[in-house]
């Protein structure tokens, strides 16, 4: 019996060893859907006049890049129906998929409507520009990680009292292809000192960490919590992962409801800082 089992095991190893090769499975591919990347920010201390929206479409599982969208009409209107046109940027290497407005007028508390017209269909989304308190200070720590030996930072801010606030932190370092995100609310810190933390095992003294701290709407907070939880930000970025393809944003197809798009239109006041690890 042992000899039989030994022969079976040997044959199994031979068969698997001889058949080891990359196989691309023929997956069912849906028609491309529009993806709207319209996470607008108004950085404190700037006029906020220049804003950019990126348009791409979904593609096959094995494709490395998202196809960029050209020939779309993109504009934002405010509550007074003032229109801000986003014009397609030219590209030396072809289509850019970037649409920019250089005369935007941001206003805290204002509600904006984004309209995208593409291939005869109209997509719309609404968002209110949310304010945020400034970053008070950044503390460096060297006791993060499982072994308490990773460099990291603690970013402190003051939460407004008696308000329901939602926040998004973004951290970008040279050793990460995409930023790391953290979304949270003020349920347990109302009116008190709040903070965000970031650590990376690859970080070392002299590294720069770009910090962006934004006020966001409750709906965008819910969207980002799901997106962060289903993505691998280190390898693909939260806006480029396959699992996120079924997460609906706030852009609605007004022409054909079944041809929904992906992505989100958000607008946030943002405080940013660059911290150098010491």
C-alpha atoms as one frame of an Amber mdcrd trajectory, in Angstrom:
protein
   0.000   0.000   0.000   2.864   2.341   0.807   4.465   1.625  -2.602   1.201
   2.496  -4.373   0.890   5.783  -2.468   4.533   6.585  -3.241   4.003   5.956
  -6.968   0.849   8.119  -7.006   2.679  10.949  -5.222   5.595  10.763  -7.675
   3.293  10.829 -10.701   1.402  13.789  -9.227   4.615  15.795  -8.805   5.750
  14.952 -12.365   2.402  15.896 -13.887   2.188  19.239 -12.077   5.841  20.047
 -12.730   5.539  19.389 -16.459   2.325  21.431 -16.786   3.481  24.537 -14.932
   2.758  27.522 -17.172   0.745  30.742 -17.141  -2.819  30.275 -18.380  -5.077
  33.230 -19.160  -8.665  32.241 -18.524 -11.160  33.502 -21.094 -13.297  35.702
 -18.835 -16.649  37.201 -19.778 -16.149  40.912 -20.462 -18.902  43.492 -20.030
 -19.237  46.605 -22.137 -16.945  49.415 -20.896 -18.410  51.720 -18.250 -17.449
  55.332 -17.648 -15.292  55.997 -14.561 -15.433  59.519 -13.084 -12.492  60.520
 -10.876 -13.679  63.878  -9.538 -12.273  64.131  -6.006 -11.843  67.920  -5.992
 -10.016  69.698  -3.183  -9.560  73.326  -2.173  -6.199  73.515  -0.423  -6.083
  76.077   2.396  -4.124  79.164   1.423  -4.849  78.830  -2.307  -7.570  80.351
  -4.493  -8.784  76.941  -5.694  -9.266  78.219  -9.238  -7.590  75.255 -10.937
  -9.539  71.992 -10.653  -9.157  68.792 -12.686 -11.444  65.818 -13.365 -10.209
  62.552 -14.887 -12.333  60.289 -17.087 -11.517  56.679 -17.992 -13.488  53.513
 -18.738 -13.438  49.995 -17.369 -11.482  47.400 -19.313 -10.610  43.704 -19.379
  -9.162  41.983 -16.312  -5.761  41.412 -17.922  -5.332  44.963 -19.225  -2.682
  47.010 -17.451  -4.089  50.504 -18.091  -7.536  52.052 -17.971  -8.574  53.553
 -21.360  -8.717  57.375 -21.198 -11.844  59.195 -22.317 -11.813  61.941 -24.941
 -14.511  64.162 -26.476 -16.655  64.421 -23.332 -18.457  67.575 -22.185 -17.698
  68.316 -18.539 -18.937  71.209 -16.409 -19.969  72.123 -12.847 -22.751  74.500
 -11.815 -23.337  76.073  -8.405 -26.639  76.870  -6.674 -26.875  80.162  -8.604
 -26.504  78.179 -11.877 -23.083  79.703 -12.599 -21.334  77.299 -14.972 -17.652
  76.299 -14.812 -16.455  74.466 -17.924 -13.758  71.790 -17.725 -11.852  71.596
 -21.000  -9.999  68.541 -22.225  -6.233  68.880 -21.874  -4.163  68.192 -24.990
  -1.537  65.476 -24.782   1.703  65.008 -26.693   1.239  61.245 -26.602  -2.450
  61.154 -27.401  -5.565  61.273 -25.219  -5.060  62.446 -21.608  -8.526  61.898
 -20.135  -7.940  65.068 -18.062 -10.487  67.904 -18.040  -9.444  71.154 -16.307
 -11.094  74.395 -15.248  -8.801  77.363 -14.503 -11.463  79.823 -13.322 -13.304
  77.876 -10.653 -14.769  79.710  -7.639 -14.914  77.525  -4.504 -17.155  78.484
  -1.578 -17.543  76.618   1.701 -21.061  75.240   2.143 -21.959  75.705  -1.518
 -23.635  72.817  -3.340 -22.258  71.950  -6.766 -23.587  69.774  -9.579 -21.152
  67.954 -11.867 -22.404  67.105 -15.361 -20.574  64.762 -17.730 -21.946  64.160
 -21.232 -20.339  61.188 -22.964 -21.494  59.262 -26.034 -24.906  60.919 -25.954
 -25.608  60.090 -22.286 -25.687  62.551 -19.390 -24.290  61.756 -15.945 -24.882
  64.018 -12.922 -23.729  64.147  -9.308 -24.165  66.649  -6.462 -21.797  67.494
  -3.619 -21.337  70.220  -1.007 -17.924  71.766  -0.351 -17.048  70.652   3.187
 -14.767  72.712   5.469 -11.967  71.336   7.628  -9.976  72.709  10.572  -6.216
  73.066  10.052  -3.649  70.504  11.154  -2.377  71.631  14.568   0.910  69.726
  14.611   2.638  66.505  13.597   4.339  64.223  16.131   6.941  61.674  15.103
   6.891  58.195  16.630   9.354  55.322  16.326   7.367  52.613  18.089   4.806
  51.594  15.459   4.460  48.131  13.917   4.349  44.627  15.385   7.920  44.900
  16.638   7.550  48.500  17.787  10.415  49.567  15.534   8.702  51.369  12.640
   8.861  55.110  12.031   5.523  56.875  11.865   3.621  60.075  12.540   0.617
  61.245  14.519  -1.245  64.163  12.913  -3.282  66.230  15.382  -6.289  68.459
  14.682  -9.144  70.081  16.621 -12.653  68.798  15.913 -15.479  71.423  15.930
 -17.970  71.043  18.783 -21.595  69.932  18.253 -21.138  69.046  14.588 -21.218
  65.768  12.709 -17.874  65.745  10.920 -16.272  63.255   8.546 -12.615  63.213
   7.615 -10.225  61.747   5.063  -6.463  61.494   5.567  -4.115  60.813   2.662
  -0.439  59.926   3.150   2.030  59.743   0.247   5.665  58.660   0.435   8.331
  58.036  -2.194   8.330  54.272  -1.534   4.591  53.947  -2.205   3.179  54.048
  -5.722  -0.204  55.191  -4.400  -1.261  57.150  -1.294  -2.527  55.433   1.842
  -6.014  56.559   2.923  -7.887  56.645   6.220 -11.523  57.774   6.603 -13.213
  58.302   9.984 -15.854  60.368  11.774 -15.907  62.356  15.023 -18.246  60.052
  16.952 -15.809  59.705  19.857 -13.920  63.003  19.626 -16.638  65.643  19.191
 -15.175  69.026  20.085 -11.877  67.526  21.220  -8.431  66.811  19.851  -8.438
  64.224  17.063  -5.597  62.602  15.203  -4.595  60.390  12.310  -1.650  57.998
  12.316   0.574  56.643   9.585   3.451  54.162   9.662   5.339  52.225   7.014
   7.905  49.485   7.546   9.895  50.872   4.602  10.109  54.396   6.035  13.449
  55.707   7.266  15.022  58.923   8.495  15.010  61.621   5.837  11.873  60.344
   4.098   9.173  62.892   3.245   5.517  62.213   4.009   2.947  64.315   2.167
  -0.144  64.675   4.376  -3.561  65.757   3.120  -6.381  66.246   5.633  -9.861
  66.825   4.158 -13.394  67.427   5.385 -15.814  65.154   3.530 -19.551  64.522
   3.333 -21.175  61.587   5.119 -22.001  59.871   1.831 -18.421  60.178   0.573
 -17.218  58.881   3.958 -19.391  55.762   3.541 -18.128  55.292  -0.023 -14.471
  55.621   0.965 -14.792  53.229   3.932 -16.049  50.526   1.565 -13.461  51.329
  -1.082 -10.549  51.296   1.382 -11.765  48.038   2.887 -11.927  46.222  -0.468
  -8.688  47.431  -2.003  -4.956  46.931  -1.792  -3.707  50.501  -1.931  -0.034
  49.516  -2.049  -0.303  47.531  -5.284  -3.173  49.044  -7.263  -4.468  52.182
  -5.586  -8.025  52.419  -4.291  -9.413  53.782  -7.563  -7.967  51.074  -9.808
  -8.863  47.765  -8.197 -11.167  45.173  -9.757 -13.155  44.493  -6.526 -14.268
  48.138  -6.427 -16.035  47.829  -9.783 -19.417  47.143  -8.163 -19.256  50.047
  -5.703 -21.636  52.743  -6.919 -20.777  56.403  -6.431 -22.992  59.478  -6.593
 -22.829  60.016 -10.367 -26.200  59.059 -11.901 -26.872  58.347 -15.562 -29.866
  60.566 -16.325 -30.244  59.194 -19.854 -30.001  55.441 -19.315 -30.179  54.206
 -15.731 -28.964  50.704 -16.594 -25.690  52.058 -17.990 -24.409  53.279 -14.643
 -20.939  54.735 -14.245 -18.330  54.242 -11.524 -16.350  56.730  -9.463 -17.392
  59.689  -7.334 -17.778  63.468  -7.294 -16.549  64.931  -4.006 -15.426  68.403
  -2.993 -13.409  69.099   0.148 -11.454  71.829   1.827  -8.020  70.359   2.496
  -5.075  71.199   4.716  -1.762  69.712   3.667   1.713  69.407   5.098   5.030
  67.757   4.260   6.817  66.092   7.153  10.440  64.898   7.024  11.217  61.947
   9.299  14.040  62.811  11.681
